[in-house]
């Protein structure tokens, strides 16, 4: 609210309910797709005087202008409903997608756990194989030692036998 130089405030005129509704309609008409701006401006400029007259007192031209505004609003409504339906479908699909991704994640975790288990088993088997190899090497060394000892004893016995003969 501006204060004029006289120091008194200007009073802001109150907007009637009909004017408020007309403002809502004109705002919606501005968003009408596929209509040239000049046509929108013409319709909006003509609409306010048409809506200020009761239905019974309107001229045929005024009824036609209100009809055009209704068509434009119906187009907007149809587009909004289509947009909502598309977004609802996408939302419904997102729940399924989330479930599919959850299943894939669980499956991947299971496979990773299985792989870790197999790797642990492989390492255990490798360690056991090394220990078995060490045990076999020790047994072979012991057997060779005993064979050498037995061979020495055999040679001693053979030499003794030869001395008896």
NUVOPA-887551 format. One record per residue (C-alpha): residue number from 1; residue in three letters; chain; x, y, z negated. Coordinates in nm, 4 decimals, padded with zeros to 6 digits, m for minus. Last residue first. Layout:
REM NUVOPA-887551
pt num->NUM	residuo->ala	cadena->A	u->X	v->Y	w->Z
...
***
This chain:
REM NUVOPA-887551
pt num->165	residuo->unk	cadena->A	u->08.3125	v->m11.8657	w->m00.3490
pt num->164	residuo->unk	cadena->A	u->08.3074	v->m11.7091	w->m00.6847
pt num->163	residuo->unk	cadena->A	u->08.4743	v->m11.3868	w->m00.5679
pt num->162	residuo->unk	cadena->A	u->08.2219	v->m11.3628	w->m00.2917
pt num->161	residuo->unk	cadena->A	u->07.9440	v->m11.3822	w->m00.5457
pt num->160	residuo->unk	cadena->A	u->08.0993	v->m11.1055	w->m00.7462
pt num->159	residuo->unk	cadena->A	u->08.1295	v->m10.8889	w->m00.4355
pt num->158	residuo->unk	cadena->A	u->07.7683	v->m10.9622	w->m00.3431
pt num->157	residuo->unk	cadena->A	u->07.6572	v->m10.8739	w->m00.6982
pt num->156	residuo->unk	cadena->A	u->07.8501	v->m10.5455	w->m00.6801
pt num->155	residuo->unk	cadena->A	u->07.7131	v->m10.4744	w->m00.3317
pt num->154	residuo->unk	cadena->A	u->07.3619	v->m10.5491	w->m00.4518
pt num->153	residuo->unk	cadena->A	u->07.4099	v->m10.3206	w->m00.7522
pt num->152	residuo->unk	cadena->A	u->07.5236	v->m10.0383	w->m00.5245
pt num->151	residuo->unk	cadena->A	u->07.2279	v->m10.1075	w->m00.2928
pt num->150	residuo->unk	cadena->A	u->06.9904	v->m10.1062	w->m00.5887
pt num->149	residuo->unk	cadena->A	u->07.1263	v->m09.7711	w->m00.7049
pt num->148	residuo->unk	cadena->A	u->07.0928	v->m09.6332	w->m00.3540
pt num->147	residuo->unk	cadena->A	u->06.7410	v->m09.7720	w->m00.3281
pt num->146	residuo->unk	cadena->A	u->06.6578	v->m09.6293	w->m00.6716
pt num->145	residuo->unk	cadena->A	u->06.7809	v->m09.2872	w->m00.5643
pt num->144	residuo->unk	cadena->A	u->06.5918	v->m09.3176	w->m00.2362
pt num->143	residuo->unk	cadena->A	u->06.2763	v->m09.4105	w->m00.4271
pt num->142	residuo->unk	cadena->A	u->06.3244	v->m09.1159	w->m00.6668
pt num->141	residuo->unk	cadena->A	u->06.3769	v->m08.8775	w->m00.3741
pt num->140	residuo->unk	cadena->A	u->06.0673	v->m09.0217	w->m00.2055
pt num->139	residuo->unk	cadena->A	u->05.8629	v->m08.9840	w->m00.5259
pt num->138	residuo->unk	cadena->A	u->05.9811	v->m08.6228	w->m00.5640
pt num->137	residuo->unk	cadena->A	u->05.8952	v->m08.5507	w->m00.2002
pt num->136	residuo->unk	cadena->A	u->05.5548	v->m08.7184	w->m00.2479
pt num->135	residuo->unk	cadena->A	u->05.4848	v->m08.5084	w->m00.5593
pt num->134	residuo->unk	cadena->A	u->05.5915	v->m08.1919	w->m00.3794
pt num->133	residuo->unk	cadena->A	u->05.3663	v->m08.2811	w->m00.0840
pt num->132	residuo->unk	cadena->A	u->05.0774	v->m08.3515	w->m00.3219
pt num->131	residuo->unk	cadena->A	u->05.1324	v->m08.0111	w->m00.4842
pt num->130	residuo->unk	cadena->A	u->05.1379	v->m07.8444	w->m00.1431
pt num->129	residuo->unk	cadena->A	u->04.8197	v->m08.0295	w->m00.0426
pt num->128	residuo->unk	cadena->A	u->04.6508	v->m07.9260	w->m00.3687
pt num->127	residuo->unk	cadena->A	u->04.7404	v->m07.5607	w->m00.3017
pt num->126	residuo->unk	cadena->A	u->04.6079	v->m07.5863	w->00.0550
pt num->125	residuo->unk	cadena->A	u->04.2886	v->m07.7549	w->m00.0677
pt num->124	residuo->unk	cadena->A	u->04.2378	v->m07.4797	w->m00.3270
pt num->123	residuo->unk	cadena->A	u->04.3002	v->m07.2100	w->m00.0641
pt num->122	residuo->unk	cadena->A	u->04.0519	v->m07.3727	w->00.1729
pt num->121	residuo->unk	cadena->A	u->03.7916	v->m07.4064	w->m00.1038
pt num->120	residuo->unk	cadena->A	u->03.8333	v->m07.0358	w->m00.1908
pt num->119	residuo->unk	cadena->A	u->03.7978	v->m06.9458	w->00.1769
pt num->118	residuo->unk	cadena->A	u->03.4854	v->m07.1617	w->00.2048
pt num->117	residuo->unk	cadena->A	u->03.3314	v->m06.9904	w->m00.0996
pt num->116	residuo->unk	cadena->A	u->03.4169	v->m06.6458	w->00.0386
pt num->115	residuo->unk	cadena->A	u->03.2607	v->m06.7398	w->00.3722
pt num->114	residuo->unk	cadena->A	u->02.9457	v->m06.8632	w->00.1972
pt num->113	residuo->unk	cadena->A	u->02.9239	v->m06.5350	w->00.0030
pt num->112	residuo->unk	cadena->A	u->02.9671	v->m06.3386	w->00.3275
pt num->111	residuo->unk	cadena->A	u->02.6994	v->m06.5506	w->00.4954
pt num->110	residuo->unk	cadena->A	u->02.4606	v->m06.4910	w->00.2044
pt num->109	residuo->unk	cadena->A	u->02.5346	v->m06.1179	w->00.2126
pt num->108	residuo->unk	cadena->A	u->02.4672	v->m06.1105	w->00.5879
pt num->107	residuo->unk	cadena->A	u->02.1375	v->m06.2927	w->00.5397
pt num->106	residuo->unk	cadena->A	u->02.0338	v->m06.0527	w->00.2660
pt num->105	residuo->unk	cadena->A	u->02.1239	v->m05.7552	w->00.4856
pt num->104	residuo->unk	cadena->A	u->01.9330	v->m05.9030	w->00.7806
pt num->103	residuo->unk	cadena->A	u->01.6293	v->m05.9559	w->00.5596
pt num->102	residuo->unk	cadena->A	u->01.6486	v->m05.5978	w->00.4309
pt num->101	residuo->unk	cadena->A	u->01.6872	v->m05.4719	w->00.7870
pt num->100	residuo->unk	cadena->A	u->01.3782	v->m05.6631	w->00.8941
pt num->99	residuo->unk	cadena->A	u->01.1831	v->m05.5305	w->00.5916
pt num->98	residuo->unk	cadena->A	u->01.2879	v->m05.1724	w->00.6677
pt num->97	residuo->unk	cadena->A	u->01.1908	v->m05.2218	w->01.0300
pt num->96	residuo->unk	cadena->A	u->00.8503	v->m05.3501	w->00.9249
pt num->95	residuo->unk	cadena->A	u->00.7997	v->m05.0459	w->00.7005
pt num->94	residuo->unk	cadena->A	u->00.9284	v->m04.8225	w->00.9800
pt num->93	residuo->unk	cadena->A	u->00.6732	v->m04.9688	w->01.2192
pt num->92	residuo->unk	cadena->A	u->00.3872	v->m04.8463	w->01.0018
pt num->91	residuo->unk	cadena->A	u->00.5504	v->m04.5027	w->00.9872
pt num->90	residuo->unk	cadena->A	u->00.5954	v->m04.4956	w->01.3645
pt num->89	residuo->unk	cadena->A	u->00.2311	v->m04.5932	w->01.4101
pt num->88	residuo->unk	cadena->A	u->00.1248	v->m04.3238	w->01.1627
pt num->87	residuo->unk	cadena->A	u->00.3431	v->m04.0710	w->01.3486
pt num->86	residuo->unk	cadena->A	u->00.1819	v->m04.1593	w->01.6797
pt num->85	residuo->unk	cadena->A	u->m00.1678	v->m04.1434	w->01.5283
pt num->84	residuo->unk	cadena->A	u->m00.0887	v->m03.8056	w->01.3700
pt num->83	residuo->unk	cadena->A	u->00.0379	v->m03.6681	w->01.7020
pt num->82	residuo->unk	cadena->A	u->m00.2712	v->m03.7967	w->01.8795
pt num->81	residuo->unk	cadena->A	u->m00.4943	v->m03.6382	w->01.6152
pt num->80	residuo->unk	cadena->A	u->m00.3046	v->m03.3081	w->01.6474
pt num->79	residuo->unk	cadena->A	u->m00.3352	v->m03.3173	w->02.0248
pt num->78	residuo->unk	cadena->A	u->m00.7092	v->m03.3862	w->02.0031
pt num->77	residuo->unk	cadena->A	u->m00.7557	v->m03.1038	w->01.7501
pt num->76	residuo->unk	cadena->A	u->m00.5679	v->m02.8564	w->01.9700
pt num->75	residuo->unk	cadena->A	u->m00.7773	v->m02.9548	w->02.2698
pt num->74	residuo->unk	cadena->A	u->m01.0966	v->m02.9222	w->02.0621
pt num->73	residuo->unk	cadena->A	u->m00.9809	v->m02.5735	w->01.9541
pt num->72	residuo->unk	cadena->A	u->m00.9361	v->m02.4734	w->02.3177
pt num->71	residuo->unk	cadena->A	u->m01.2780	v->m02.6132	w->02.4080
pt num->70	residuo->unk	cadena->A	u->m01.4381	v->m02.4329	w->02.1108
pt num->69	residuo->unk	cadena->A	u->m01.2746	v->m02.1046	w->02.2189
pt num->68	residuo->unk	cadena->A	u->m01.4127	v->m02.1537	w->02.5680
pt num->67	residuo->unk	cadena->A	u->m01.7589	v->m02.2172	w->02.4210
pt num->66	residuo->unk	cadena->A	u->m01.7349	v->m01.8971	w->02.2105
pt num->65	residuo->unk	cadena->A	u->m01.6510	v->m01.7109	w->02.5327
pt num->64	residuo->unk	cadena->A	u->m01.9468	v->m01.8708	w->02.7148
pt num->63	residuo->unk	cadena->A	u->m02.1845	v->m01.7860	w->02.4274
pt num->62	residuo->unk	cadena->A	u->m02.0639	v->m01.4227	w->02.4494
pt num->61	residuo->unk	cadena->A	u->m02.1290	v->m01.4230	w->02.8234
pt num->60	residuo->unk	cadena->A	u->m02.4795	v->m01.5567	w->02.7610
pt num->59	residuo->unk	cadena->A	u->m02.5468	v->m01.2655	w->02.5224
pt num->58	residuo->unk	cadena->A	u->m02.5447	v->m01.3292	w->02.1504
pt num->57	residuo->unk	cadena->A	u->m02.8431	v->m01.2334	w->01.9316
pt num->56	residuo->unk	cadena->A	u->m02.9412	v->m01.5897	w->01.8298
pt num->55	residuo->unk	cadena->A	u->m02.5838	v->m01.6870	w->01.7493
pt num->54	residuo->unk	cadena->A	u->m02.5285	v->m01.3921	w->01.5186
pt num->53	residuo->unk	cadena->A	u->m02.2982	v->m01.1184	w->01.6470
pt num->52	residuo->unk	cadena->A	u->m01.9530	v->m01.0714	w->01.4899
pt num->51	residuo->unk	cadena->A	u->m01.8411	v->m01.3919	w->01.6578
pt num->50	residuo->unk	cadena->A	u->m01.8625	v->m01.2357	w->02.0029
pt num->49	residuo->unk	cadena->A	u->m01.6787	v->m00.9185	w->01.8963
pt num->48	residuo->unk	cadena->A	u->m01.3893	v->m01.1324	w->01.7545
pt num->47	residuo->unk	cadena->A	u->m01.3745	v->m01.3682	w->02.0525
pt num->46	residuo->unk	cadena->A	u->m01.3096	v->m01.1160	w->02.3309
pt num->45	residuo->unk	cadena->A	u->m00.9602	v->m01.0185	w->02.2150
pt num->44	residuo->unk	cadena->A	u->m00.8736	v->m01.3818	w->02.1325
pt num->43	residuo->unk	cadena->A	u->m00.9885	v->m01.5029	w->02.4733
pt num->42	residuo->unk	cadena->A	u->m00.8013	v->m01.2286	w->02.6608
pt num->41	residuo->unk	cadena->A	u->m00.4827	v->m01.2809	w->02.4588
pt num->40	residuo->unk	cadena->A	u->m00.4971	v->m01.6563	w->02.5174
pt num->39	residuo->unk	cadena->A	u->m00.5480	v->m01.6011	w->02.8910
pt num->38	residuo->unk	cadena->A	u->m00.2515	v->m01.3626	w->02.9019
pt num->37	residuo->unk	cadena->A	u->m00.0378	v->m01.6129	w->02.7067
pt num->36	residuo->unk	cadena->A	u->m00.1029	v->m01.8849	w->02.9640
pt num->35	residuo->unk	cadena->A	u->m00.2792	v->m02.1963	w->02.8366
pt num->34	residuo->unk	cadena->A	u->m00.1021	v->m02.5331	w->02.8435
pt num->33	residuo->unk	cadena->A	u->m00.0771	v->m02.5676	w->02.4669
pt num->32	residuo->unk	cadena->A	u->m00.3120	v->m02.3810	w->02.2306
pt num->31	residuo->unk	cadena->A	u->m00.0978	v->m02.2491	w->01.9431
pt num->30	residuo->unk	cadena->A	u->m00.2288	v->m01.8891	w->01.9683
pt num->29	residuo->unk	cadena->A	u->m00.5796	v->m02.0384	w->01.9465
pt num->28	residuo->unk	cadena->A	u->m00.5028	v->m02.1622	w->01.5950
pt num->27	residuo->unk	cadena->A	u->m00.4134	v->m01.8104	w->01.4804
pt num->26	residuo->unk	cadena->A	u->m00.7284	v->m01.6784	w->01.6457
pt num->25	residuo->unk	cadena->A	u->m00.9410	v->m01.9344	w->01.4608
pt num->24	residuo->unk	cadena->A	u->m00.7841	v->m01.8566	w->01.1224
pt num->23	residuo->unk	cadena->A	u->m00.8353	v->m01.4831	w->01.1820
pt num->22	residuo->unk	cadena->A	u->m01.2014	v->m01.5425	w->01.2743
pt num->21	residuo->unk	cadena->A	u->m01.2425	v->m01.7336	w->00.9503
pt num->20	residuo->unk	cadena->A	u->m01.0987	v->m01.4389	w->00.7582
pt num->19	residuo->unk	cadena->A	u->m01.3217	v->m01.1966	w->00.9514
pt num->18	residuo->unk	cadena->A	u->m01.6285	v->m01.4047	w->00.8639
pt num->17	residuo->unk	cadena->A	u->m01.5234	v->m01.4152	w->00.4979
pt num->16	residuo->unk	cadena->A	u->m01.4983	v->m01.0376	w->00.4936
pt num->15	residuo->unk	cadena->A	u->m01.1645	v->m00.8630	w->00.4795
pt num->14	residuo->unk	cadena->A	u->m01.1345	v->m00.5890	w->00.2197
pt num->13	residuo->unk	cadena->A	u->m01.0162	v->m00.2495	w->00.3386
pt num->12	residuo->unk	cadena->A	u->m00.6947	v->m00.1384	w->00.1752
pt num->11	residuo->unk	cadena->A	u->m00.7470	v->00.1860	w->m00.0110
pt num->10	residuo->unk	cadena->A	u->m00.4869	v->00.4475	w->00.0522
pt num->9	residuo->unk	cadena->A	u->m00.3180	v->00.5679	w->m00.2600
pt num->8	residuo->unk	cadena->A	u->m00.3272	v->00.9286	w->m00.3646
pt num->7	residuo->unk	cadena->A	u->m00.0096	v->01.1338	w->m00.4018
pt num->6	residuo->unk	cadena->A	u->m00.0986	v->01.3928	w->m00.1341
pt num->5	residuo->unk	cadena->A	u->00.2098	v->01.2841	w->00.0570
pt num->4	residuo->unk	cadena->A	u->00.0480	v->00.9522	w->00.1308
pt num->3	residuo->unk	cadena->A	u->00.1175	v->00.6494	w->m00.0911
pt num->2	residuo->unk	cadena->A	u->00.1480	v->00.3332	w->00.1073
pt num->1	residuo->unk	cadena->A	u->00.0000	v->00.0000	w->00.0000
***
